[in-house]
């Protein structure tokens, strides 16, 4: 390691010299660019990438001890690479958060009697795909009423009254409705 690099590291360590930090980051720009090409973090542009490089370079200067013969460049690259990997792990963990508290709708049913747990407002229903709308068109009147029950719009008793059917008939209509919708959505039938 040359004395100029040692002076820059020492300047950052002792006086938080931003000019010295900038010179170090410029010196290791090819390494930073190489890692930028190798890793992708959602929403990160080059400015964000270099901001992280400055932060890690500063931390590396603070913790670097060249007495044991280690090279600053290798240490900086290792720390920056680990920092990037940690950021990617956090990003991926955040993507999984939405799935952690979920259950399959089928798992929420007890004795094949669904509970009205799905709520869809009129505004949200505009987001239904044409494919889903086609599936709804294929439902019978009783199955449409059972779908309203599944959405939580009406109670089970009201669904039976509105469809003029028994509870057993409504359970079968609910089952048919679920099967038809699943088939249409997942199998494109």
Secondary structure, DSSP 8 states (H G I E B T S, - for coil): --HHHHHHHHHHHHH--HHHHHHHHHHTHHHHHHHHHH---TT--HHHHHHHHHHHHHHHHHH--GGGS--HHHHHHHHHHHHHHHHHHHHHHHHHHHHHT---HHHH-BTTB--------HHHHTT--HHHHHHHHTS-HHHHHHHHHHHTSS-HHHHHHHHT--HHHHHHHHHHHHHHHHHHHHH--
